[in-house]
């Protein structure tokens, strides 16, 4: 992602990378001290659209003022008909992503993380 940001014109010396995290919660947890150190007042939170709700909730809970900027949207230009509701491999994949996020938000809520 750093290479892409530089390619798009962001100065490399302005990019700070957190490299310790293994998941979304850890990423927010490890990023917070970095943001505090540089006295960041507001950040742009970039993540996949399906993952934004959980990421934003974690950032908010950690006291990070974040402007959400979702990416990687799933869209289709096909017309819907009766067969659109018949299970398919692609639909199962999208459903499993959504279920994982809803379960993740619920578990984080139970743990008091969001």
Biopython code that builds the backbone (N, CA, C, O; Angstrom):
import numpy as np
from Bio.PDB.StructureBuilder import StructureBuilder

atoms = [
    (1, "UNK", "N", (0.825, -1.186, 0.000)),
    (1, "UNK", "CA", (0.000, 0.000, 0.000)),
    (1, "UNK", "C", (0.873, 1.254, 0.000)),
    (1, "UNK", "O", (0.510, 2.269, -0.594)),
    (2, "UNK", "N", (2.025, 1.178, 0.669)),
    (2, "UNK", "CA", (2.921, 2.333, 0.668)),
    (2, "UNK", "C", (3.387, 2.637, -0.749)),
    (2, "UNK", "O", (3.418, 3.794, -1.167)),
    (3, "UNK", "N", (3.748, 1.592, -1.484)),
    (3, "UNK", "CA", (4.209, 1.789, -2.855)),
    (3, "UNK", "C", (3.121, 2.450, -3.703)),
    (3, "UNK", "O", (3.413, 3.340, -4.502)),
    (4, "UNK", "N", (1.885, 2.024, -3.533)),
    (4, "UNK", "CA", (0.780, 2.608, -4.277)),
    (4, "UNK", "C", (0.589, 4.072, -3.891)),
    (4, "UNK", "O", (0.397, 4.925, -4.757)),
    (5, "UNK", "N", (0.641, 4.362, -2.594)),
    (5, "UNK", "CA", (0.482, 5.744, -2.136)),
    (5, "UNK", "C", (1.567, 6.638, -2.727)),
    (5, "UNK", "O", (1.283, 7.750, -3.170)),
    (6, "UNK", "N", (2.796, 6.159, -2.734)),
    (6, "UNK", "CA", (3.910, 6.930, -3.315)),
    (6, "UNK", "C", (3.678, 7.123, -4.810)),
    (6, "UNK", "O", (3.890, 8.210, -5.347)),
    (7, "UNK", "N", (3.240, 6.059, -5.473)),
    (7, "UNK", "CA", (2.957, 6.140, -6.912)),
    (7, "UNK", "C", (1.865, 7.173, -7.205)),
    (7, "UNK", "O", (1.857, 7.806, -8.261)),
    (8, "UNK", "N", (0.950, 7.329, -6.253)),
    (8, "UNK", "CA", (-0.143, 8.290, -6.426)),
    (8, "UNK", "C", (0.232, 9.698, -5.957)),
    (8, "UNK", "O", (-0.595, 10.610, -5.995)),
    (9, "UNK", "N", (1.476, 9.870, -5.518)),
    (9, "UNK", "CA", (1.953, 11.208, -5.198)),
    (9, "UNK", "C", (2.155, 11.539, -3.735)),
    (9, "UNK", "O", (2.531, 12.666, -3.411)),
    (10, "UNK", "N", (1.920, 10.601, -2.848)),
    (10, "UNK", "CA", (2.152, 10.865, -1.424)),
    (10, "UNK", "C", (3.651, 10.762, -1.171)),
    (10, "UNK", "O", (4.269, 9.761, -1.535)),
    (11, "UNK", "N", (4.250, 11.785, -0.550)),
    (11, "UNK", "CA", (5.689, 11.721, -0.259)),
    (11, "UNK", "C", (6.002, 10.547, 0.673)),
    (11, "UNK", "O", (5.353, 10.380, 1.706)),
    (12, "UNK", "N", (6.987, 9.746, 0.310)),
    (12, "UNK", "CA", (7.341, 8.552, 1.084)),
    (12, "UNK", "C", (7.676, 8.889, 2.532)),
    (12, "UNK", "O", (7.380, 8.106, 3.434)),
    (13, "UNK", "N", (8.291, 10.050, 2.762)),
    (13, "UNK", "CA", (8.672, 10.413, 4.131)),
    (13, "UNK", "C", (7.479, 10.850, 4.978)),
    (13, "UNK", "O", (7.639, 11.112, 6.170)),
    (14, "UNK", "N", (6.294, 10.931, 4.388)),
    (14, "UNK", "CA", (5.070, 11.288, 5.118)),
    (14, "UNK", "C", (4.235, 10.056, 5.466)),
    (14, "UNK", "O", (3.184, 10.170, 6.098)),
    (15, "UNK", "N", (4.701, 8.894, 5.057)),
    (15, "UNK", "CA", (3.957, 7.660, 5.284)),
    (15, "UNK", "C", (4.541, 6.930, 6.486)),
    (15, "UNK", "O", (5.738, 6.651, 6.542)),
    (16, "UNK", "N", (3.676, 6.629, 7.442)),
    (16, "UNK", "CA", (4.074, 5.879, 8.634)),
    (16, "UNK", "C", (3.357, 4.541, 8.574)),
    (16, "UNK", "O", (2.146, 4.483, 8.363)),
    (17, "UNK", "N", (4.108, 3.474, 8.758)),
    (17, "UNK", "CA", (3.528, 2.138, 8.641)),
    (17, "UNK", "C", (3.593, 1.422, 9.986)),
    (17, "UNK", "O", (4.630, 1.411, 10.649)),
    (18, "UNK", "N", (2.483, 0.831, 10.374)),
    (18, "UNK", "CA", (2.419, -0.009, 11.568)),
    (18, "UNK", "C", (2.589, -1.440, 11.083)),
    (18, "UNK", "O", (1.831, -1.891, 10.225)),
    (19, "UNK", "N", (3.566, -2.162, 11.615)),
    (19, "UNK", "CA", (3.905, -3.483, 11.076)),
    (19, "UNK", "C", (3.725, -4.641, 12.055)),
    (19, "UNK", "O", (3.989, -5.788, 11.694)),
    (20, "UNK", "N", (3.286, -4.373, 13.271)),
    (20, "UNK", "CA", (3.201, -5.432, 14.277)),
    (20, "UNK", "C", (1.871, -6.177, 14.289)),
    (20, "UNK", "O", (1.820, -7.330, 14.715)),
    (21, "UNK", "N", (0.809, -5.552, 13.836)),
    (21, "UNK", "CA", (-0.530, -6.115, 14.013)),
    (21, "UNK", "C", (-0.780, -7.357, 13.177)),
    (21, "UNK", "O", (-0.205, -7.549, 12.105)),
    (22, "UNK", "N", (-1.667, -8.197, 13.716)),
    (22, "UNK", "CA", (-2.098, -9.409, 13.021)),
    (22, "UNK", "C", (-3.569, -9.361, 12.669)),
    (22, "UNK", "O", (-4.065, -10.217, 11.936)),
    (23, "UNK", "N", (-4.280, -8.354, 13.193)),
    (23, "UNK", "CA", (-5.705, -8.239, 12.926)),
    (23, "UNK", "C", (-6.121, -6.776, 13.076)),
    (23, "UNK", "O", (-5.303, -5.917, 13.407)),
    (24, "UNK", "N", (-7.387, -6.510, 12.831)),
    (24, "UNK", "CA", (-7.896, -5.137, 12.851)),
    (24, "UNK", "C", (-7.753, -4.506, 14.231)),
    (24, "UNK", "O", (-7.309, -3.364, 14.345)),
    (25, "UNK", "N", (-8.121, -5.232, 15.270)),
    (25, "UNK", "CA", (-8.034, -4.696, 16.626)),
    (25, "UNK", "C", (-6.600, -4.303, 16.972)),
    (25, "UNK", "O", (-6.354, -3.213, 17.488)),
    (26, "UNK", "N", (-5.662, -5.195, 16.686)),
    (26, "UNK", "CA", (-4.262, -4.891, 16.977)),
    (26, "UNK", "C", (-3.772, -3.706, 16.149)),
    (26, "UNK", "O", (-2.979, -2.900, 16.635)),
    (27, "UNK", "N", (-4.233, -3.593, 14.915)),
    (27, "UNK", "CA", (-3.809, -2.474, 14.084)),
    (27, "UNK", "C", (-4.206, -1.147, 14.712)),
    (27, "UNK", "O", (-3.404, -0.214, 14.755)),
    (28, "UNK", "N", (-5.438, -1.056, 15.198)),
    (28, "UNK", "CA", (-5.900, 0.165, 15.855)),
    (28, "UNK", "C", (-5.131, 0.369, 17.164)),
    (28, "UNK", "O", (-4.708, 1.483, 17.472)),
    (29, "UNK", "N", (-4.955, -0.703, 17.925)),
    (29, "UNK", "CA", (-4.255, -0.646, 19.206)),
    (29, "UNK", "C", (-2.815, -0.148, 19.036)),
    (29, "UNK", "O", (-2.354, 0.678, 19.823)),
    (30, "UNK", "N", (-2.109, -0.637, 18.027)),
    (30, "UNK", "CA", (-0.713, -0.260, 17.805)),
    (30, "UNK", "C", (-0.574, 1.078, 17.079)),
    (30, "UNK", "O", (0.461, 1.738, 17.169)),
    (31, "UNK", "N", (-1.619, 1.468, 16.365)),
    (31, "UNK", "CA", (-1.571, 2.744, 15.644)),
    (31, "UNK", "C", (-1.835, 3.927, 16.567)),
    (31, "UNK", "O", (-1.302, 5.014, 16.343)),
    (32, "UNK", "N", (-2.641, 3.732, 17.593)),
    (32, "UNK", "CA", (-3.005, 4.821, 18.501)),
    (32, "UNK", "C", (-1.779, 5.531, 19.103)),
    (32, "UNK", "O", (-1.738, 6.761, 19.077)),
    (33, "UNK", "N", (-0.776, 4.813, 19.643)),
    (33, "UNK", "CA", (0.399, 5.506, 20.181)),
    (33, "UNK", "C", (1.185, 6.276, 19.107)),
    (33, "UNK", "O", (1.773, 7.318, 19.396)),
    (34, "UNK", "N", (1.193, 5.768, 17.890)),
    (34, "UNK", "CA", (1.868, 6.460, 16.795)),
    (34, "UNK", "C", (1.162, 7.779, 16.522)),
    (34, "UNK", "O", (1.803, 8.818, 16.366)),
    (35, "UNK", "N", (-0.159, 7.729, 16.466)),
    (35, "UNK", "CA", (-0.939, 8.939, 16.214)),
    (35, "UNK", "C", (-0.769, 9.946, 17.352)),
    (35, "UNK", "O", (-0.671, 11.150, 17.115)),
    (36, "UNK", "N", (-0.736, 9.444, 18.587)),
    (36, "UNK", "CA", (-0.528, 10.329, 19.738)),
    (36, "UNK", "C", (0.852, 10.982, 19.673)),
    (36, "UNK", "O", (0.994, 12.169, 19.967)),
    (37, "UNK", "N", (1.862, 10.210, 19.290)),
    (37, "UNK", "CA", (3.234, 10.717, 19.223)),
    (37, "UNK", "C", (3.373, 11.848, 18.205)),
    (37, "UNK", "O", (4.085, 12.821, 18.452)),
    (38, "UNK", "N", (2.701, 11.725, 17.072)),
    (38, "UNK", "CA", (2.809, 12.767, 16.046)),
    (38, "UNK", "C", (1.718, 13.828, 16.195)),
    (38, "UNK", "O", (1.595, 14.740, 15.376)),
    (39, "UNK", "N", (0.925, 13.683, 17.270)),
    (39, "UNK", "CA", (-0.141, 14.646, 17.583)),
    (39, "UNK", "C", (-1.176, 14.774, 16.452)),
    (39, "UNK", "O", (-1.646, 15.864, 16.129)),
    (40, "UNK", "N", (-1.503, 13.635, 15.877)),
    (40, "UNK", "CA", (-2.517, 13.623, 14.815)),
    (40, "UNK", "C", (-3.870, 13.950, 15.411)),
    (40, "UNK", "O", (-4.276, 13.348, 16.406)),
    (41, "UNK", "N", (-4.559, 14.880, 14.822)),
    (41, "UNK", "CA", (-5.875, 15.276, 15.322)),
    (41, "UNK", "C", (-6.982, 14.461, 14.654)),
    (41, "UNK", "O", (-7.972, 14.107, 15.293)),
    (42, "UNK", "N", (-6.810, 14.172, 13.382)),
    (42, "UNK", "CA", (-7.807, 13.423, 12.625)),
    (42, "UNK", "C", (-7.094, 12.615, 11.551)),
    (42, "UNK", "O", (-6.114, 13.067, 10.958)),
    (43, "UNK", "N", (-7.600, 11.420, 11.314)),
    (43, "UNK", "CA", (-6.997, 10.564, 10.290)),
    (43, "UNK", "C", (-8.049, 10.193, 9.251)),
    (43, "UNK", "O", (-9.250, 10.352, 9.470)),
    (44, "UNK", "N", (-7.574, 9.704, 8.135)),
    (44, "UNK", "CA", (-8.454, 9.108, 7.129)),
    (44, "UNK", "C", (-8.300, 7.605, 7.288)),
    (44, "UNK", "O", (-7.209, 7.059, 7.123)),
    (45, "UNK", "N", (-9.394, 6.949, 7.606)),
    (45, "UNK", "CA", (-9.394, 5.500, 7.802)),
    (45, "UNK", "C", (-9.804, 4.834, 6.500)),
    (45, "UNK", "O", (-10.951, 4.951, 6.069)),
    (46, "UNK", "N", (-8.867, 4.139, 5.877)),
    (46, "UNK", "CA", (-9.129, 3.491, 4.594)),
    (46, "UNK", "C", (-9.124, 1.983, 4.808)),
    (46, "UNK", "O", (-8.151, 1.414, 5.301)),
    (47, "UNK", "N", (-10.219, 1.352, 4.431)),
    (47, "UNK", "CA", (-10.318, -0.105, 4.474)),
    (47, "UNK", "C", (-11.433, -0.535, 3.531)),
    (47, "UNK", "O", (-12.166, 0.299, 2.998)),
    (48, "UNK", "N", (-11.553, -1.832, 3.331)),
    (48, "UNK", "CA", (-12.595, -2.359, 2.454)),
    (48, "UNK", "C", (-13.974, -1.960, 2.982)),
    (48, "UNK", "O", (-14.194, -1.919, 4.192)),
    (49, "UNK", "N", (-14.877, -1.674, 2.089)),
    (49, "UNK", "CA", (-16.212, -1.207, 2.457)),
    (49, "UNK", "C", (-16.914, -2.171, 3.415)),
    (49, "UNK", "O", (-17.543, -1.734, 4.379)),
    (50, "UNK", "N", (-16.811, -3.478, 3.158)),
    (50, "UNK", "CA", (-17.487, -4.448, 4.019)),
    (50, "UNK", "C", (-16.892, -4.486, 5.419)),
    (50, "UNK", "O", (-17.528, -4.993, 6.344)),
    (51, "UNK", "N", (-15.700, -3.965, 5.589)),
    (51, "UNK", "CA", (-14.955, -4.034, 6.852)),
    (51, "UNK", "C", (-14.980, -2.695, 7.604)),
    (51, "UNK", "O", (-14.488, -2.614, 8.730)),
    (52, "UNK", "N", (-15.540, -1.658, 7.001)),
    (52, "UNK", "CA", (-15.471, -0.312, 7.567)),
    (52, "UNK", "C", (-16.197, -0.176, 8.896)),
    (52, "UNK", "O", (-15.677, 0.473, 9.803)),
    (53, "UNK", "N", (-17.366, -0.755, 9.043)),
    (53, "UNK", "CA", (-18.140, -0.574, 10.277)),
    (53, "UNK", "C", (-17.341, -1.012, 11.501)),
    (53, "UNK", "O", (-17.282, -0.290, 12.496)),
    (54, "UNK", "N", (-16.728, -2.187, 11.431)),
    (54, "UNK", "CA", (-15.950, -2.698, 12.566)),
    (54, "UNK", "C", (-14.692, -1.867, 12.778)),
    (54, "UNK", "O", (-14.360, -1.531, 13.915)),
    (55, "UNK", "N", (-13.993, -1.532, 11.709)),
    (55, "UNK", "CA", (-12.767, -0.741, 11.816)),
    (55, "UNK", "C", (-13.047, 0.628, 12.411)),
    (55, "UNK", "O", (-12.323, 1.093, 13.292)),
    (56, "UNK", "N", (-14.097, 1.267, 11.925)),
    (56, "UNK", "CA", (-14.449, 2.595, 12.417)),
    (56, "UNK", "C", (-14.865, 2.545, 13.885)),
    (56, "UNK", "O", (-14.486, 3.413, 14.670)),
    (57, "UNK", "N", (-15.648, 1.523, 14.255)),
    (57, "UNK", "CA", (-16.079, 1.385, 15.645)),
    (57, "UNK", "C", (-14.882, 1.196, 16.575)),
    (57, "UNK", "O", (-14.851, 1.765, 17.667)),
    (58, "UNK", "N", (-13.904, 0.409, 16.154)),
    (58, "UNK", "CA", (-12.692, 0.214, 16.957)),
    (58, "UNK", "C", (-11.917, 1.518, 17.108)),
    (58, "UNK", "O", (-11.464, 1.853, 18.202)),
    (59, "UNK", "N", (-11.768, 2.247, 16.017)),
    (59, "UNK", "CA", (-11.043, 3.522, 16.064)),
    (59, "UNK", "C", (-11.758, 4.497, 16.993)),
    (59, "UNK", "O", (-11.129, 5.169, 17.811)),
    (60, "UNK", "N", (-13.063, 4.564, 16.855)),
    (60, "UNK", "CA", (-13.854, 5.474, 17.685)),
    (60, "UNK", "C", (-13.707, 5.117, 19.171)),
    (60, "UNK", "O", (-13.551, 6.004, 20.011)),
    (61, "UNK", "N", (-13.757, 3.831, 19.490)),
    (61, "UNK", "CA", (-13.630, 3.369, 20.874)),
    (61, "UNK", "C", (-12.259, 3.726, 21.453)),
    (61, "UNK", "O", (-12.138, 3.984, 22.651)),
    (62, "UNK", "N", (-11.222, 3.741, 20.597)),
    (62, "UNK", "CA", (-9.862, 4.083, 21.033)),
    (62, "UNK", "C", (-9.633, 5.592, 21.075)),
    (62, "UNK", "O", (-8.538, 6.049, 21.406)),
    (63, "UNK", "N", (-10.672, 6.368, 20.737)),
    (63, "UNK", "CA", (-10.547, 7.816, 20.791)),
    (63, "UNK", "C", (-9.877, 8.420, 19.575)),
    (63, "UNK", "O", (-9.359, 9.535, 19.637)),
    (64, "UNK", "N", (-9.882, 7.696, 18.475)),
    (64, "UNK", "CA", (-9.284, 8.194, 17.234)),
    (64, "UNK", "C", (-10.371, 8.867, 16.413)),
    (64, "UNK", "O", (-11.386, 8.252, 16.088)),
    (65, "UNK", "N", (-10.155, 10.129, 16.082)),
    (65, "UNK", "CA", (-11.094, 10.865, 15.234)),
    (65, "UNK", "C", (-10.778, 10.495, 13.788)),
    (65, "UNK", "O", (-9.798, 10.972, 13.216)),
    (66, "UNK", "N", (-11.608, 9.651, 13.210)),
    (66, "UNK", "CA", (-11.335, 9.111, 11.881)),
    (66, "UNK", "C", (-12.410, 9.511, 10.881)),
    (66, "UNK", "O", (-13.604, 9.508, 11.181)),
    (67, "UNK", "N", (-11.959, 9.850, 9.705)),
    (67, "UNK", "CA", (-12.847, 10.099, 8.577)),
    (67, "UNK", "C", (-12.854, 8.821, 7.744)),
    (67, "UNK", "O", (-11.838, 8.488, 7.135)),
    (68, "UNK", "N", (-13.975, 8.093, 7.701)),
    (68, "UNK", "CA", (-13.993, 6.829, 6.967)),
    (68, "UNK", "C", (-13.933, 7.037, 5.459)),
    (68, "UNK", "O", (-14.652, 7.870, 4.907)),
    (69, "UNK", "N", (-13.075, 6.277, 4.806)),
    (69, "UNK", "CA", (-12.944, 6.312, 3.345)),
    (69, "UNK", "C", (-12.930, 4.863, 2.862)),
    (69, "UNK", "O", (-11.873, 4.248, 2.722)),
    (70, "UNK", "N", (-14.110, 4.342, 2.615)),
    (70, "UNK", "CA", (-14.236, 2.938, 2.218)),
    (70, "UNK", "C", (-13.740, 2.717, 0.799)),
    (70, "UNK", "O", (-13.859, 3.585, -0.066)),
    (71, "UNK", "N", (-13.187, 1.546, 0.585)),
    (71, "UNK", "CA", (-12.706, 1.165, -0.748)),
    (71, "UNK", "C", (-13.158, -0.261, -1.029)),
    (71, "UNK", "O", (-13.791, -0.897, -0.187)),
    (72, "UNK", "N", (-12.835, -0.748, -2.193)),
    (72, "UNK", "CA", (-13.059, -2.152, -2.538)),
    (72, "UNK", "C", (-14.533, -2.543, -2.415)),
    (72, "UNK", "O", (-14.863, -3.559, -1.803)),
    (73, "UNK", "N", (-15.411, -1.736, -2.997)),
    (73, "UNK", "CA", (-16.839, -2.023, -2.967)),
    (73, "UNK", "C", (-17.171, -3.197, -3.876)),
    (73, "UNK", "O", (-16.536, -3.395, -4.912)),
    (74, "UNK", "N", (-18.168, -3.968, -3.478)),
    (74, "UNK", "CA", (-18.697, -5.012, -4.335)),
    (74, "UNK", "C", (-19.925, -4.452, -5.032)),
    (74, "UNK", "O", (-20.897, -4.078, -4.376)),
    (75, "UNK", "N", (-19.888, -4.393, -6.344)),
    (75, "UNK", "CA", (-21.012, -3.868, -7.115)),
    (75, "UNK", "C", (-21.280, -4.786, -8.298)),
    (75, "UNK", "O", (-20.434, -5.586, -8.698)),
    (76, "UNK", "N", (-22.455, -4.648, -8.832)),
    (76, "UNK", "CA", (-22.817, -5.410, -10.022)),
    (76, "UNK", "C", (-23.678, -4.533, -10.920)),
    (76, "UNK", "O", (-24.407, -3.661, -10.447)),
    (77, "UNK", "N", (-23.584, -4.773, -12.183)),
    (77, "UNK", "CA", (-24.428, -4.021, -13.114)),
    (77, "UNK", "C", (-25.489, -4.934, -13.743)),
    (77, "UNK", "O", (-26.174, -4.548, -14.691)),
    (78, "UNK", "N", (-25.608, -6.134, -13.203)),
    (78, "UNK", "CA", (-26.592, -7.067, -13.774)),
    (78, "UNK", "C", (-27.994, -6.735, -13.287)),
    (78, "UNK", "O", (-28.173, -6.136, -12.226)),
    (79, "UNK", "N", (-28.955, -7.121, -14.055)),
    (79, "UNK", "CA", (-30.360, -6.911, -13.696)),
    (79, "UNK", "C", (-30.790, -8.052, -12.773)),
    (79, "UNK", "O", (-30.359, -9.193, -12.940)),
    (80, "UNK", "N", (-31.623, -7.739, -11.822)),
    (80, "UNK", "CA", (-32.132, -8.765, -10.920)),
    (80, "UNK", "C", (-33.362, -9.438, -11.520)),
    (80, "UNK", "O", (-34.199, -8.797, -12.156)),
    (81, "UNK", "N", (-33.446, -10.748, -11.299)),
    (81, "UNK", "CA", (-34.612, -11.525, -11.691)),
    (81, "UNK", "C", (-34.789, -12.634, -10.669)),
    (81, "UNK", "O", (-34.076, -12.663, -9.666)),
    (82, "UNK", "N", (-35.702, -13.526, -10.894)),
    (82, "UNK", "CA", (-35.979, -14.588, -9.929)),
    (82, "UNK", "C", (-34.745, -15.453, -9.672)),
    (82, "UNK", "O", (-34.584, -15.980, -8.571)),
    (83, "UNK", "N", (-33.879, -15.606, -10.664)),
    (83, "UNK", "CA", (-32.684, -16.440, -10.509)),
    (83, "UNK", "C", (-31.578, -15.736, -9.715)),
    (83, "UNK", "O", (-30.603, -16.370, -9.311)),
    (84, "UNK", "N", (-31.727, -14.449, -9.498)),
    (84, "UNK", "CA", (-30.736, -13.710, -8.710)),
    (84, "UNK", "C", (-30.707, -14.197, -7.260)),
    (84, "UNK", "O", (-29.721, -13.986, -6.555)),
    (85, "UNK", "N", (-31.768, -14.838, -6.822)),
    (85, "UNK", "CA", (-31.882, -15.271, -5.436)),
    (85, "UNK", "C", (-31.578, -16.760, -5.259)),
    (85, "UNK", "O", (-31.741, -17.308, -4.169)),
    (86, "UNK", "N", (-31.139, -17.403, -6.331)),
    (86, "UNK", "CA", (-30.723, -18.795, -6.255)),
    (86, "UNK", "C", (-29.270, -18.805, -5.771)),
    (86, "UNK", "O", (-28.443, -18.061, -6.298)),
    (87, "UNK", "N", (-28.949, -19.639, -4.774)),
    (87, "UNK", "CA", (-27.581, -19.659, -4.242)),
    (87, "UNK", "C", (-26.538, -19.915, -5.338)),
    (87, "UNK", "O", (-26.741, -20.708, -6.257)),
    (88, "UNK", "N", (-25.421, -19.209, -5.195)),
    (88, "UNK", "CA", (-24.299, -19.402, -6.113)),
    (88, "UNK", "C", (-23.005, -19.285, -5.317)),
    (88, "UNK", "O", (-23.013, -18.797, -4.187)),
    (89, "UNK", "N", (-21.906, -19.725, -5.896)),
    (89, "UNK", "CA", (-20.621, -19.657, -5.220)),
    (89, "UNK", "C", (-20.246, -18.210, -4.906)),
    (89, "UNK", "O", (-19.797, -17.915, -3.799)),
    (90, "UNK", "N", (-20.426, -17.308, -5.867)),
    (90, "UNK", "CA", (-20.103, -15.902, -5.654)),
    (90, "UNK", "C", (-20.938, -15.277, -4.552)),
    (90, "UNK", "O", (-20.427, -14.527, -3.719)),
    (91, "UNK", "N", (-22.218, -15.587, -4.552)),
    (91, "UNK", "CA", (-23.106, -15.053, -3.517)),
    (91, "UNK", "C", (-22.748, -15.612, -2.150)),
    (91, "UNK", "O", (-22.802, -14.894, -1.151)),
    (92, "UNK", "N", (-22.382, -16.887, -2.098)),
    (92, "UNK", "CA", (-21.980, -17.496, -0.831)),
    (92, "UNK", "C", (-20.737, -16.797, -0.280)),
    (92, "UNK", "O", (-20.640, -16.559, 0.923)),
    (93, "UNK", "N", (-19.802, -16.474, -1.145)),
    (93, "UNK", "CA", (-18.587, -15.761, -0.720)),
    (93, "UNK", "C", (-18.940, -14.410, -0.109)),
    (93, "UNK", "O", (-18.443, -14.062, 0.962)),
    (94, "UNK", "N", (-19.793, -13.653, -0.783)),
    (94, "UNK", "CA", (-20.181, -12.334, -0.268)),
    (94, "UNK", "C", (-20.958, -12.465, 1.039)),
    (94, "UNK", "O", (-20.774, -11.668, 1.958)),
    (95, "UNK", "N", (-21.819, -13.465, 1.118)),
    (95, "UNK", "CA", (-22.586, -13.690, 2.349)),
    (95, "UNK", "C", (-21.656, -14.032, 3.503)),
    (95, "UNK", "O", (-21.849, -13.552, 4.620)),
    (96, "UNK", "N", (-20.649, -14.857, 3.242)),
    (96, "UNK", "CA", (-19.736, -15.241, 4.319)),
    (96, "UNK", "C", (-18.918, -14.043, 4.799)),
    (96, "UNK", "O", (-18.625, -13.942, 5.990)),
    (97, "UNK", "N", (-18.542, -13.133, 3.894)),
    (97, "UNK", "CA", (-17.843, -11.905, 4.312)),
    (97, "UNK", "C", (-18.731, -11.071, 5.227)),
    (97, "UNK", "O", (-18.279, -10.577, 6.260)),
    (98, "UNK", "N", (-19.982, -10.918, 4.846)),
    (98, "UNK", "CA", (-20.916, -10.122, 5.650)),
    (98, "UNK", "C", (-21.139, -10.771, 7.013)),
    (98, "UNK", "O", (-21.111, -10.088, 8.037)),
    (99, "UNK", "N", (-21.360, -12.073, 7.032)),
    (99, "UNK", "CA", (-21.589, -12.767, 8.300)),
    (99, "UNK", "C", (-20.368, -12.635, 9.211)),
    (99, "UNK", "O", (-20.514, -12.395, 10.409)),
    (100, "UNK", "N", (-19.176, -12.789, 8.654)),
    (100, "UNK", "CA", (-17.947, -12.651, 9.451)),
    (100, "UNK", "C", (-17.870, -11.272, 10.088)),
    (100, "UNK", "O", (-17.512, -11.155, 11.260)),
    (101, "UNK", "N", (-18.196, -10.233, 9.343)),
    (101, "UNK", "CA", (-18.148, -8.875, 9.882)),
    (101, "UNK", "C", (-19.194, -8.660, 10.958)),
    (101, "UNK", "O", (-18.898, -8.068, 11.996)),
    (102, "UNK", "N", (-20.425, -9.135, 10.728)),
    (102, "UNK", "CA", (-21.480, -8.986, 11.741)),
    (102, "UNK", "C", (-21.115, -9.737, 13.023)),
    (102, "UNK", "O", (-21.307, -9.220, 14.123)),
    (103, "UNK", "N", (-20.593, -10.948, 12.879)),
    (103, "UNK", "CA", (-20.171, -11.718, 14.051)),
    (103, "UNK", "C", (-19.011, -11.003, 14.748)),
    (103, "UNK", "O", (-18.978, -10.921, 15.976)),
    (104, "UNK", "N", (-18.062, -10.488, 13.965)),
    (104, "UNK", "CA", (-16.936, -9.749, 14.539)),
    (104, "UNK", "C", (-17.380, -8.535, 15.338)),
    (104, "UNK", "O", (-16.886, -8.294, 16.439)),
    (105, "UNK", "N", (-18.310, -7.776, 14.785)),
    (105, "UNK", "CA", (-18.833, -6.607, 15.497)),
    (105, "UNK", "C", (-19.526, -7.049, 16.781)),
    (105, "UNK", "O", (-19.334, -6.440, 17.833)),
    (106, "UNK", "N", (-20.329, -8.104, 16.700)),
    (106, "UNK", "CA", (-21.046, -8.596, 17.877)),
    (106, "UNK", "C", (-20.076, -9.073, 18.963)),
    (106, "UNK", "O", (-20.247, -8.740, 20.136)),
    (107, "UNK", "N", (-19.077, -9.837, 18.583)),
    (107, "UNK", "CA", (-18.079, -10.343, 19.554)),
    (107, "UNK", "C", (-17.317, -9.173, 20.170)),
    (107, "UNK", "O", (-17.120, -9.137, 21.385)),
    (108, "UNK", "N", (-16.889, -8.223, 19.354)),
    (108, "UNK", "CA", (-16.181, -7.040, 19.892)),
    (108, "UNK", "C", (-17.094, -6.259, 20.833)),
    (108, "UNK", "O", (-16.630, -5.718, 21.837)),
    (109, "UNK", "N", (-18.392, -6.196, 20.518)),
    (109, "UNK", "CA", (-19.345, -5.506, 21.387)),
    (109, "UNK", "C", (-19.466, -6.240, 22.723)),
    (109, "UNK", "O", (-19.480, -5.612, 23.781)),
    (110, "UNK", "N", (-19.553, -7.569, 22.671)),
    (110, "UNK", "CA", (-19.620, -8.356, 23.901)),
    (110, "UNK", "C", (-18.379, -8.153, 24.766)),
    (110, "UNK", "O", (-18.470, -8.138, 25.994)),
    (111, "UNK", "N", (-17.234, -7.999, 24.133)),
    (111, "UNK", "CA", (-15.973, -7.807, 24.846)),
    (111, "UNK", "C", (-15.739, -6.358, 25.257)),
    (111, "UNK", "O", (-14.748, -6.052, 25.919)),
    (112, "UNK", "N", (-16.649, -5.464, 24.865)),
    (112, "UNK", "CA", (-16.504, -4.058, 25.217)),
    (112, "UNK", "C", (-15.480, -3.317, 24.378)),
    (112, "UNK", "O", (-15.001, -2.254, 24.772)),
    (113, "UNK", "N", (-15.144, -3.869, 23.227)),
    (113, "UNK", "CA", (-14.137, -3.244, 22.354)),
    (113, "UNK", "C", (-14.718, -2.218, 21.399)),
    (113, "UNK", "O", (-13.994, -1.370, 20.878)),
    (114, "UNK", "N", (-16.013, -2.292, 21.167)),
    (114, "UNK", "CA", (-16.691, -1.302, 20.313)),
    (114, "UNK", "C", (-17.944, -0.825, 21.014)),
    (114, "UNK", "O", (-18.671, 0.011, 20.477)),
]
sb = StructureBuilder()
sb.init_structure("model")
sb.init_model(0)
sb.init_chain("A")
sb.init_seg("    ")
for serial, (resi, resn, name, xyz) in enumerate(atoms, 1):
    if name == "N":
        sb.init_residue(resn, " ", resi, " ")
    sb.init_atom(name, np.array(xyz, "f"), 0.0, 1.0, " ", f" {name:<3s}", serial, name[0])
structure = sb.get_structure()
